[in-house]
Amino acid sequence: MRIALALSAVLLAAVCAGSIGAAGPRHKCTHVSRGFRACTVFLQTGEKSTIVRRSGSGWTKVSGPVPGRPGWWRRVVAALDRKTLLGQWSGECEAQSTYFVSAAGGRVRAIFRGHDSTVVGWTADGQGLVRLTEPVWRGNTEIFGPGVYRVDPVTLAAHRLREKPARSGC
């Protein structure tokens, strides 16, 4: 029995190494969050990234990449009710941005559009927690400073919970 298990493990390792080794594309999936995860295939010509949901013994696509933005899903965190996801997109120059994603239809809505932000998590009452790493200006007025924000997934209203200095980027 032990020999059969050992041979199975060796065979599985060889198959996996052959399918995602250095000669071929790299495939990476994030940790599962309430039945959801982000998976990306890294190709020489770019990335192919999706958010998927556990479906029986397999996975079903929820959403593809962010339209018009090269990059890949770095992280996805499901709300307690599993209806909305917080997704973190890693774009050009490793610029991070956050999105609400509908678990039912895959609709993607930007949070702090065009500004660096990262996923923190969810509040118990279903508000997204997002870290804004740079100020948002309207003309000469700063409308959002760096910090952690509580963001309503329906209205996108954002309220700063705490100030946090911006982290350096590229």
PyMOL commands that place a pseudoatom at each C-alpha (Angstrom):
pseudoatom trace, name=CA, resn=MET, resi=1, chain=A, elem=C, hetatm=0, pos=[0.000, 0.000, 0.000]
pseudoatom trace, name=CA, resn=ARG, resi=2, chain=A, elem=C, hetatm=0, pos=[2.816, 2.414, 0.894]
pseudoatom trace, name=CA, resn=ILE, resi=3, chain=A, elem=C, hetatm=0, pos=[4.574, 1.683, -2.377]
pseudoatom trace, name=CA, resn=ALA, resi=4, chain=A, elem=C, hetatm=0, pos=[1.391, 2.435, -4.348]
pseudoatom trace, name=CA, resn=LEU, resi=5, chain=A, elem=C, hetatm=0, pos=[0.963, 5.737, -2.490]
pseudoatom trace, name=CA, resn=ALA, resi=6, chain=A, elem=C, hetatm=0, pos=[4.612, 6.664, -3.063]
pseudoatom trace, name=CA, resn=LEU, resi=7, chain=A, elem=C, hetatm=0, pos=[4.386, 5.837, -6.778]
pseudoatom trace, name=CA, resn=SER, resi=8, chain=A, elem=C, hetatm=0, pos=[1.159, 7.855, -7.057]
pseudoatom trace, name=CA, resn=ALA, resi=9, chain=A, elem=C, hetatm=0, pos=[2.822, 10.855, -5.416]
pseudoatom trace, name=CA, resn=VAL, resi=10, chain=A, elem=C, hetatm=0, pos=[5.834, 10.633, -7.748]
pseudoatom trace, name=CA, resn=LEU, resi=11, chain=A, elem=C, hetatm=0, pos=[3.587, 10.317, -10.805]
pseudoatom trace, name=CA, resn=LEU, resi=12, chain=A, elem=C, hetatm=0, pos=[1.433, 13.264, -9.700]
pseudoatom trace, name=CA, resn=ALA, resi=13, chain=A, elem=C, hetatm=0, pos=[4.538, 15.397, -9.084]
pseudoatom trace, name=CA, resn=ALA, resi=14, chain=A, elem=C, hetatm=0, pos=[5.900, 14.532, -12.534]
pseudoatom trace, name=CA, resn=VAL, resi=15, chain=A, elem=C, hetatm=0, pos=[2.594, 15.364, -14.245]
pseudoatom trace, name=CA, resn=CYS, resi=16, chain=A, elem=C, hetatm=0, pos=[2.276, 18.673, -12.370]
pseudoatom trace, name=CA, resn=ALA, resi=17, chain=A, elem=C, hetatm=0, pos=[5.887, 19.643, -13.032]
pseudoatom trace, name=CA, resn=GLY, resi=18, chain=A, elem=C, hetatm=0, pos=[5.453, 18.867, -16.700]
pseudoatom trace, name=CA, resn=SER, resi=19, chain=A, elem=C, hetatm=0, pos=[2.285, 20.922, -17.030]
pseudoatom trace, name=CA, resn=ILE, resi=20, chain=A, elem=C, hetatm=0, pos=[3.423, 24.035, -15.177]
pseudoatom trace, name=CA, resn=GLY, resi=21, chain=A, elem=C, hetatm=0, pos=[7.205, 23.806, -15.235]
pseudoatom trace, name=CA, resn=ALA, resi=22, chain=A, elem=C, hetatm=0, pos=[9.677, 26.348, -16.542]
pseudoatom trace, name=CA, resn=ALA, resi=23, chain=A, elem=C, hetatm=0, pos=[9.224, 25.221, -20.155]
pseudoatom trace, name=CA, resn=GLY, resi=24, chain=A, elem=C, hetatm=0, pos=[5.481, 25.954, -20.129]
pseudoatom trace, name=CA, resn=PRO, resi=25, chain=A, elem=C, hetatm=0, pos=[3.164, 28.533, -18.627]
pseudoatom trace, name=CA, resn=ARG, resi=26, chain=A, elem=C, hetatm=0, pos=[3.071, 29.012, -14.851]
pseudoatom trace, name=CA, resn=HIS, resi=27, chain=A, elem=C, hetatm=0, pos=[-0.330, 28.554, -13.205]
pseudoatom trace, name=CA, resn=LYS, resi=28, chain=A, elem=C, hetatm=0, pos=[-1.066, 30.054, -9.787]
pseudoatom trace, name=CA, resn=CYS, resi=29, chain=A, elem=C, hetatm=0, pos=[-4.227, 30.159, -7.667]
pseudoatom trace, name=CA, resn=THR, resi=30, chain=A, elem=C, hetatm=0, pos=[-4.769, 32.068, -4.428]
pseudoatom trace, name=CA, resn=HIS, resi=31, chain=A, elem=C, hetatm=0, pos=[-6.060, 30.604, -1.186]
pseudoatom trace, name=CA, resn=VAL, resi=32, chain=A, elem=C, hetatm=0, pos=[-9.777, 29.819, -1.170]
pseudoatom trace, name=CA, resn=SER, resi=33, chain=A, elem=C, hetatm=0, pos=[-12.020, 32.446, 0.471]
pseudoatom trace, name=CA, resn=ARG, resi=34, chain=A, elem=C, hetatm=0, pos=[-15.510, 31.123, 1.265]
pseudoatom trace, name=CA, resn=GLY, resi=35, chain=A, elem=C, hetatm=0, pos=[-15.451, 29.018, -1.901]
pseudoatom trace, name=CA, resn=PHE, resi=36, chain=A, elem=C, hetatm=0, pos=[-13.818, 31.578, -4.230]
pseudoatom trace, name=CA, resn=ARG, resi=37, chain=A, elem=C, hetatm=0, pos=[-10.269, 32.068, -5.463]
pseudoatom trace, name=CA, resn=ALA, resi=38, chain=A, elem=C, hetatm=0, pos=[-8.311, 33.861, -8.173]
pseudoatom trace, name=CA, resn=CYS, resi=39, chain=A, elem=C, hetatm=0, pos=[-6.331, 31.852, -10.718]
pseudoatom trace, name=CA, resn=THR, resi=40, chain=A, elem=C, hetatm=0, pos=[-3.804, 33.132, -13.218]
pseudoatom trace, name=CA, resn=VAL, resi=41, chain=A, elem=C, hetatm=0, pos=[-1.815, 31.546, -16.005]
pseudoatom trace, name=CA, resn=PHE, resi=42, chain=A, elem=C, hetatm=0, pos=[1.395, 33.491, -16.577]
pseudoatom trace, name=CA, resn=LEU, resi=43, chain=A, elem=C, hetatm=0, pos=[2.400, 33.358, -20.242]
pseudoatom trace, name=CA, resn=GLN, resi=44, chain=A, elem=C, hetatm=0, pos=[5.314, 34.933, -22.104]
pseudoatom trace, name=CA, resn=THR, resi=45, chain=A, elem=C, hetatm=0, pos=[2.802, 37.253, -23.787]
pseudoatom trace, name=CA, resn=GLY, resi=46, chain=A, elem=C, hetatm=0, pos=[1.067, 38.293, -20.549]
pseudoatom trace, name=CA, resn=GLU, resi=47, chain=A, elem=C, hetatm=0, pos=[-1.357, 36.885, -18.013]
pseudoatom trace, name=CA, resn=LYS, resi=48, chain=A, elem=C, hetatm=0, pos=[-4.751, 35.222, -18.245]
pseudoatom trace, name=CA, resn=SER, resi=49, chain=A, elem=C, hetatm=0, pos=[-6.556, 35.751, -14.946]
pseudoatom trace, name=CA, resn=THR, resi=50, chain=A, elem=C, hetatm=0, pos=[-9.979, 34.713, -13.633]
pseudoatom trace, name=CA, resn=ILE, resi=51, chain=A, elem=C, hetatm=0, pos=[-11.958, 34.536, -10.413]
pseudoatom trace, name=CA, resn=VAL, resi=52, chain=A, elem=C, hetatm=0, pos=[-13.555, 31.128, -9.878]
pseudoatom trace, name=CA, resn=ARG, resi=53, chain=A, elem=C, hetatm=0, pos=[-16.104, 29.559, -7.514]
pseudoatom trace, name=CA, resn=ARG, resi=54, chain=A, elem=C, hetatm=0, pos=[-16.043, 26.038, -6.124]
pseudoatom trace, name=CA, resn=SER, resi=55, chain=A, elem=C, hetatm=0, pos=[-18.695, 24.013, -7.932]
pseudoatom trace, name=CA, resn=GLY, resi=56, chain=A, elem=C, hetatm=0, pos=[-19.013, 20.403, -6.838]
pseudoatom trace, name=CA, resn=SER, resi=57, chain=A, elem=C, hetatm=0, pos=[-15.615, 18.828, -7.372]
pseudoatom trace, name=CA, resn=GLY, resi=58, chain=A, elem=C, hetatm=0, pos=[-14.433, 21.548, -9.781]
pseudoatom trace, name=CA, resn=TRP, resi=59, chain=A, elem=C, hetatm=0, pos=[-14.389, 25.303, -10.342]
pseudoatom trace, name=CA, resn=THR, resi=60, chain=A, elem=C, hetatm=0, pos=[-16.679, 27.634, -12.330]
pseudoatom trace, name=CA, resn=LYS, resi=61, chain=A, elem=C, hetatm=0, pos=[-15.621, 31.005, -13.756]
pseudoatom trace, name=CA, resn=VAL, resi=62, chain=A, elem=C, hetatm=0, pos=[-17.156, 34.039, -12.008]
pseudoatom trace, name=CA, resn=SER, resi=63, chain=A, elem=C, hetatm=0, pos=[-15.214, 36.858, -13.674]
pseudoatom trace, name=CA, resn=GLY, resi=64, chain=A, elem=C, hetatm=0, pos=[-12.355, 37.354, -16.093]
pseudoatom trace, name=CA, resn=PRO, resi=65, chain=A, elem=C, hetatm=0, pos=[-9.741, 40.095, -16.071]
pseudoatom trace, name=CA, resn=VAL, resi=66, chain=A, elem=C, hetatm=0, pos=[-10.467, 43.766, -15.430]
pseudoatom trace, name=CA, resn=PRO, resi=67, chain=A, elem=C, hetatm=0, pos=[-11.536, 45.175, -18.821]
pseudoatom trace, name=CA, resn=GLY, resi=68, chain=A, elem=C, hetatm=0, pos=[-8.876, 47.329, -20.472]
pseudoatom trace, name=CA, resn=ARG, resi=69, chain=A, elem=C, hetatm=0, pos=[-6.279, 46.785, -17.730]
pseudoatom trace, name=CA, resn=PRO, resi=70, chain=A, elem=C, hetatm=0, pos=[-3.320, 44.464, -18.222]
pseudoatom trace, name=CA, resn=GLY, resi=71, chain=A, elem=C, hetatm=0, pos=[-2.457, 42.459, -15.124]
pseudoatom trace, name=CA, resn=TRP, resi=72, chain=A, elem=C, hetatm=0, pos=[-3.852, 39.725, -12.909]
pseudoatom trace, name=CA, resn=TRP, resi=73, chain=A, elem=C, hetatm=0, pos=[-6.048, 39.042, -9.865]
pseudoatom trace, name=CA, resn=ARG, resi=74, chain=A, elem=C, hetatm=0, pos=[-3.689, 38.969, -6.895]
pseudoatom trace, name=CA, resn=ARG, resi=75, chain=A, elem=C, hetatm=0, pos=[-6.257, 38.319, -4.180]
pseudoatom trace, name=CA, resn=VAL, resi=76, chain=A, elem=C, hetatm=0, pos=[-9.984, 37.775, -3.738]
pseudoatom trace, name=CA, resn=VAL, resi=77, chain=A, elem=C, hetatm=0, pos=[-11.922, 37.868, -0.449]
pseudoatom trace, name=CA, resn=ALA, resi=78, chain=A, elem=C, hetatm=0, pos=[-15.592, 36.907, -0.264]
pseudoatom trace, name=CA, resn=ALA, resi=79, chain=A, elem=C, hetatm=0, pos=[-18.096, 38.766, 1.931]
pseudoatom trace, name=CA, resn=LEU, resi=80, chain=A, elem=C, hetatm=0, pos=[-19.764, 36.777, 4.695]
pseudoatom trace, name=CA, resn=ASP, resi=81, chain=A, elem=C, hetatm=0, pos=[-22.913, 36.370, 2.553]
pseudoatom trace, name=CA, resn=ARG, resi=82, chain=A, elem=C, hetatm=0, pos=[-20.773, 35.277, -0.470]
pseudoatom trace, name=CA, resn=LYS, resi=83, chain=A, elem=C, hetatm=0, pos=[-22.701, 37.656, -2.791]
pseudoatom trace, name=CA, resn=THR, resi=84, chain=A, elem=C, hetatm=0, pos=[-19.899, 40.186, -3.273]
pseudoatom trace, name=CA, resn=LEU, resi=85, chain=A, elem=C, hetatm=0, pos=[-16.157, 39.761, -3.566]
pseudoatom trace, name=CA, resn=LEU, resi=86, chain=A, elem=C, hetatm=0, pos=[-13.322, 42.187, -2.922]
pseudoatom trace, name=CA, resn=GLY, resi=87, chain=A, elem=C, hetatm=0, pos=[-10.705, 41.686, -5.608]
pseudoatom trace, name=CA, resn=GLN, resi=88, chain=A, elem=C, hetatm=0, pos=[-7.193, 43.084, -5.717]
pseudoatom trace, name=CA, resn=TRP, resi=89, chain=A, elem=C, hetatm=0, pos=[-5.799, 43.614, -9.211]
pseudoatom trace, name=CA, resn=SER, resi=90, chain=A, elem=C, hetatm=0, pos=[-2.067, 43.826, -9.853]
pseudoatom trace, name=CA, resn=GLY, resi=91, chain=A, elem=C, hetatm=0, pos=[-1.512, 45.981, -12.929]
pseudoatom trace, name=CA, resn=GLU, resi=92, chain=A, elem=C, hetatm=0, pos=[1.416, 47.493, -14.765]
pseudoatom trace, name=CA, resn=CYS, resi=93, chain=A, elem=C, hetatm=0, pos=[4.409, 48.366, -12.577]
pseudoatom trace, name=CA, resn=GLU, resi=94, chain=A, elem=C, hetatm=0, pos=[2.748, 46.213, -9.885]
pseudoatom trace, name=CA, resn=ALA, resi=95, chain=A, elem=C, hetatm=0, pos=[0.227, 49.009, -9.255]
pseudoatom trace, name=CA, resn=GLN, resi=96, chain=A, elem=C, hetatm=0, pos=[-2.496, 47.611, -6.994]
pseudoatom trace, name=CA, resn=SER, resi=97, chain=A, elem=C, hetatm=0, pos=[-6.183, 48.469, -7.326]
pseudoatom trace, name=CA, resn=THR, resi=98, chain=A, elem=C, hetatm=0, pos=[-9.353, 47.136, -5.716]
pseudoatom trace, name=CA, resn=TYR, resi=99, chain=A, elem=C, hetatm=0, pos=[-12.740, 46.153, -7.100]
pseudoatom trace, name=CA, resn=PHE, resi=100, chain=A, elem=C, hetatm=0, pos=[-16.090, 44.906, -5.925]
pseudoatom trace, name=CA, resn=VAL, resi=101, chain=A, elem=C, hetatm=0, pos=[-17.013, 41.839, -7.970]
pseudoatom trace, name=CA, resn=SER, resi=102, chain=A, elem=C, hetatm=0, pos=[-20.522, 40.386, -8.146]
pseudoatom trace, name=CA, resn=ALA, resi=103, chain=A, elem=C, hetatm=0, pos=[-20.370, 36.696, -7.250]
pseudoatom trace, name=CA, resn=ALA, resi=104, chain=A, elem=C, hetatm=0, pos=[-23.480, 36.064, -9.360]
pseudoatom trace, name=CA, resn=GLY, resi=105, chain=A, elem=C, hetatm=0, pos=[-22.650, 37.819, -12.627]
pseudoatom trace, name=CA, resn=GLY, resi=106, chain=A, elem=C, hetatm=0, pos=[-18.979, 38.735, -12.370]
pseudoatom trace, name=CA, resn=ARG, resi=107, chain=A, elem=C, hetatm=0, pos=[-19.621, 42.493, -12.739]
pseudoatom trace, name=CA, resn=VAL, resi=108, chain=A, elem=C, hetatm=0, pos=[-16.475, 44.425, -11.737]
pseudoatom trace, name=CA, resn=ARG, resi=109, chain=A, elem=C, hetatm=0, pos=[-16.707, 47.909, -10.107]
pseudoatom trace, name=CA, resn=ALA, resi=110, chain=A, elem=C, hetatm=0, pos=[-13.627, 49.975, -9.293]
pseudoatom trace, name=CA, resn=ILE, resi=111, chain=A, elem=C, hetatm=0, pos=[-13.014, 51.331, -5.797]
pseudoatom trace, name=CA, resn=PHE, resi=112, chain=A, elem=C, hetatm=0, pos=[-10.895, 54.530, -5.805]
pseudoatom trace, name=CA, resn=ARG, resi=113, chain=A, elem=C, hetatm=0, pos=[-10.623, 54.311, -9.606]
pseudoatom trace, name=CA, resn=GLY, resi=114, chain=A, elem=C, hetatm=0, pos=[-7.133, 55.088, -10.880]
pseudoatom trace, name=CA, resn=HIS, resi=115, chain=A, elem=C, hetatm=0, pos=[-5.500, 55.138, -7.429]
pseudoatom trace, name=CA, resn=ASP, resi=116, chain=A, elem=C, hetatm=0, pos=[-3.363, 52.562, -5.636]
pseudoatom trace, name=CA, resn=SER, resi=117, chain=A, elem=C, hetatm=0, pos=[-5.326, 50.551, -3.098]
pseudoatom trace, name=CA, resn=THR, resi=118, chain=A, elem=C, hetatm=0, pos=[-5.259, 47.082, -1.544]
pseudoatom trace, name=CA, resn=VAL, resi=119, chain=A, elem=C, hetatm=0, pos=[-7.801, 44.669, -0.056]
pseudoatom trace, name=CA, resn=VAL, resi=120, chain=A, elem=C, hetatm=0, pos=[-8.005, 44.504, 3.734]
pseudoatom trace, name=CA, resn=GLY, resi=121, chain=A, elem=C, hetatm=0, pos=[-11.208, 42.451, 4.218]
pseudoatom trace, name=CA, resn=TRP, resi=122, chain=A, elem=C, hetatm=0, pos=[-14.848, 42.844, 5.247]
pseudoatom trace, name=CA, resn=THR, resi=123, chain=A, elem=C, hetatm=0, pos=[-16.729, 44.230, 8.229]
pseudoatom trace, name=CA, resn=ALA, resi=124, chain=A, elem=C, hetatm=0, pos=[-19.340, 42.078, 9.971]
pseudoatom trace, name=CA, resn=ASP, resi=125, chain=A, elem=C, hetatm=0, pos=[-22.091, 44.252, 8.447]
pseudoatom trace, name=CA, resn=GLY, resi=126, chain=A, elem=C, hetatm=0, pos=[-20.925, 43.728, 4.841]
pseudoatom trace, name=CA, resn=GLN, resi=127, chain=A, elem=C, hetatm=0, pos=[-18.764, 46.790, 4.170]
pseudoatom trace, name=CA, resn=GLY, resi=128, chain=A, elem=C, hetatm=0, pos=[-15.510, 46.374, 2.266]
pseudoatom trace, name=CA, resn=LEU, resi=129, chain=A, elem=C, hetatm=0, pos=[-12.265, 47.362, 3.970]
pseudoatom trace, name=CA, resn=VAL, resi=130, chain=A, elem=C, hetatm=0, pos=[-9.742, 48.904, 1.580]
pseudoatom trace, name=CA, resn=ARG, resi=131, chain=A, elem=C, hetatm=0, pos=[-6.337, 50.508, 2.181]
pseudoatom trace, name=CA, resn=LEU, resi=132, chain=A, elem=C, hetatm=0, pos=[-5.798, 53.584, 0.016]
pseudoatom trace, name=CA, resn=THR, resi=133, chain=A, elem=C, hetatm=0, pos=[-2.062, 54.102, -0.370]
pseudoatom trace, name=CA, resn=GLU, resi=134, chain=A, elem=C, hetatm=0, pos=[-2.086, 57.539, -1.998]
pseudoatom trace, name=CA, resn=PRO, resi=135, chain=A, elem=C, hetatm=0, pos=[-4.229, 60.668, -1.704]
pseudoatom trace, name=CA, resn=VAL, resi=136, chain=A, elem=C, hetatm=0, pos=[-7.099, 61.309, -4.112]
pseudoatom trace, name=CA, resn=TRP, resi=137, chain=A, elem=C, hetatm=0, pos=[-7.373, 64.911, -5.286]
pseudoatom trace, name=CA, resn=ARG, resi=138, chain=A, elem=C, hetatm=0, pos=[-10.147, 66.856, -6.986]
pseudoatom trace, name=CA, resn=GLY, resi=139, chain=A, elem=C, hetatm=0, pos=[-8.477, 69.984, -8.270]
pseudoatom trace, name=CA, resn=ASN, resi=140, chain=A, elem=C, hetatm=0, pos=[-6.535, 71.461, -5.331]
pseudoatom trace, name=CA, resn=THR, resi=141, chain=A, elem=C, hetatm=0, pos=[-8.625, 69.638, -2.721]
pseudoatom trace, name=CA, resn=GLU, resi=142, chain=A, elem=C, hetatm=0, pos=[-7.674, 66.305, -1.210]
pseudoatom trace, name=CA, resn=ILE, resi=143, chain=A, elem=C, hetatm=0, pos=[-10.925, 64.322, -1.008]
pseudoatom trace, name=CA, resn=PHE, resi=144, chain=A, elem=C, hetatm=0, pos=[-9.437, 61.062, 0.332]
pseudoatom trace, name=CA, resn=GLY, resi=145, chain=A, elem=C, hetatm=0, pos=[-6.154, 60.795, 2.209]
pseudoatom trace, name=CA, resn=PRO, resi=146, chain=A, elem=C, hetatm=0, pos=[-4.123, 57.614, 2.612]
pseudoatom trace, name=CA, resn=GLY, resi=147, chain=A, elem=C, hetatm=0, pos=[-5.628, 55.211, 5.124]
pseudoatom trace, name=CA, resn=VAL, resi=148, chain=A, elem=C, hetatm=0, pos=[-8.022, 52.326, 5.670]
pseudoatom trace, name=CA, resn=TYR, resi=149, chain=A, elem=C, hetatm=0, pos=[-11.559, 52.940, 4.432]
pseudoatom trace, name=CA, resn=ARG, resi=150, chain=A, elem=C, hetatm=0, pos=[-14.889, 51.293, 4.995]
pseudoatom trace, name=CA, resn=VAL, resi=151, chain=A, elem=C, hetatm=0, pos=[-16.583, 51.189, 1.563]
pseudoatom trace, name=CA, resn=ASP, resi=152, chain=A, elem=C, hetatm=0, pos=[-20.252, 50.459, 0.862]
pseudoatom trace, name=CA, resn=PRO, resi=153, chain=A, elem=C, hetatm=0, pos=[-20.483, 47.867, -1.952]
pseudoatom trace, name=CA, resn=VAL, resi=154, chain=A, elem=C, hetatm=0, pos=[-23.759, 49.368, -3.228]
pseudoatom trace, name=CA, resn=THR, resi=155, chain=A, elem=C, hetatm=0, pos=[-23.114, 53.134, -3.154]
pseudoatom trace, name=CA, resn=LEU, resi=156, chain=A, elem=C, hetatm=0, pos=[-19.269, 53.116, -3.091]
pseudoatom trace, name=CA, resn=ALA, resi=157, chain=A, elem=C, hetatm=0, pos=[-19.462, 55.660, -0.233]
pseudoatom trace, name=CA, resn=ALA, resi=158, chain=A, elem=C, hetatm=0, pos=[-16.109, 55.583, 1.584]
pseudoatom trace, name=CA, resn=HIS, resi=159, chain=A, elem=C, hetatm=0, pos=[-15.387, 56.575, 5.195]
pseudoatom trace, name=CA, resn=ARG, resi=160, chain=A, elem=C, hetatm=0, pos=[-11.852, 56.595, 6.581]
pseudoatom trace, name=CA, resn=LEU, resi=161, chain=A, elem=C, hetatm=0, pos=[-11.444, 54.450, 9.671]
pseudoatom trace, name=CA, resn=ARG, resi=162, chain=A, elem=C, hetatm=0, pos=[-7.782, 55.256, 10.283]
pseudoatom trace, name=CA, resn=GLU, resi=163, chain=A, elem=C, hetatm=0, pos=[-4.966, 57.164, 8.713]
pseudoatom trace, name=CA, resn=LYS, resi=164, chain=A, elem=C, hetatm=0, pos=[-2.083, 55.176, 7.361]
pseudoatom trace, name=CA, resn=PRO, resi=165, chain=A, elem=C, hetatm=0, pos=[0.913, 56.682, 5.571]
pseudoatom trace, name=CA, resn=ALA, resi=166, chain=A, elem=C, hetatm=0, pos=[1.212, 55.686, 1.921]
pseudoatom trace, name=CA, resn=ARG, resi=167, chain=A, elem=C, hetatm=0, pos=[3.687, 52.946, 1.139]
pseudoatom trace, name=CA, resn=SER, resi=168, chain=A, elem=C, hetatm=0, pos=[6.280, 53.589, -1.509]
pseudoatom trace, name=CA, resn=GLY, resi=169, chain=A, elem=C, hetatm=0, pos=[5.629, 52.140, -4.948]
pseudoatom trace, name=CA, resn=CYS, resi=170, chain=A, elem=C, hetatm=0, pos=[7.473, 52.071, -8.231]
for i in range(1, 170): cmd.bond("trace and resi %d" % i, "trace and resi %d" % (i + 1))
show_as sticks, trace
zoom trace
